[in-house]
Amino acid sequence: MSGFLNGLIGLRRGPWEMVATLLIGLGVFMLMQPFALWAFTWSFPVTLTGTIMFVIVSHFPD
C-alpha cells in the first residue's frame, strides 16, 4: 500500500490511472443502477471526471 500512496504523491502514471479507471467504473455502475436517483444524477459527472483524468494522467511519467 505504501508504494501506491508514494505513486500518488509522486504523480506516477500507474496509481493515477487506477484511480481514474475506478471512477469511470463507478460512474457506469451509477448510471445502470435503478434504485437511487442521486446516483443516476451524478453518474455522468463522475464518468466524465474519470475520463478526463485518465487522458491527463496518461501523460504522467512511469
C-alpha positions as CSV (number, residue, x, y, z in Angstrom):
1,M,0.0,0.0,0.0
2,S,2.9,2.3,0.7
3,G,4.0,2.1,-2.9
4,F,0.6,3.0,-4.1
5,L,0.5,6.1,-1.9
6,N,4.0,7.1,-2.9
7,G,3.0,6.7,-6.6
8,L,0.0,9.1,-6.0
9,I,2.2,11.6,-4.2
10,G,5.0,11.3,-6.8
11,L,2.5,11.7,-9.7
12,R,3.2,8.3,-11.3
13,R,1.0,7.0,-14.1
14,G,0.1,3.6,-12.7
15,P,-1.7,4.6,-9.5
16,W,-3.4,7.6,-11.0
17,E,-4.7,5.5,-14.0
18,M,-6.1,3.0,-11.5
19,V,-8.0,5.8,-9.7
20,A,-9.3,7.2,-13.0
21,T,-10.4,3.7,-14.1
22,L,-12.2,3.2,-10.8
23,L,-14.0,6.5,-11.3
24,I,-15.1,5.5,-14.8
25,G,-16.4,2.1,-13.5
26,L,-18.2,3.8,-10.6
27,G,-19.8,6.2,-12.9
28,V,-21.0,3.5,-15.2
29,F,-22.4,1.5,-12.3
30,M,-24.2,4.6,-11.0
31,L,-25.7,5.0,-14.4
32,M,-27.0,1.5,-14.7
33,Q,-28.4,1.0,-11.2
34,P,-32.2,1.5,-10.8
35,F,-32.5,2.4,-7.1
36,A,-31.0,5.8,-6.2
37,L,-31.9,8.8,-8.2
38,W,-29.0,10.8,-6.8
39,A,-26.5,8.2,-8.1
40,F,-28.1,8.3,-11.6
41,T,-28.0,12.1,-11.4
42,W,-24.3,12.2,-10.6
43,S,-23.2,9.3,-12.9
44,F,-22.3,11.5,-15.9
45,P,-20.1,13.9,-14.0
46,V,-18.3,11.1,-12.3
47,T,-17.7,9.3,-15.6
48,L,-16.6,12.5,-17.3
49,T,-14.2,13.3,-14.4
50,G,-12.7,9.8,-14.7
51,T,-12.3,10.1,-18.4
52,I,-10.7,13.5,-18.4
53,M,-8.5,12.4,-15.5
54,F,-7.4,9.3,-17.5
55,V,-6.5,11.4,-20.5
56,I,-4.4,13.8,-18.3
57,V,-2.6,11.1,-16.3
58,S,-1.7,9.1,-19.3
59,H,0.9,11.8,-19.9
60,F,2.5,11.3,-16.4
61,P,5.9,9.5,-16.2
62,D,6.0,5.8,-15.4
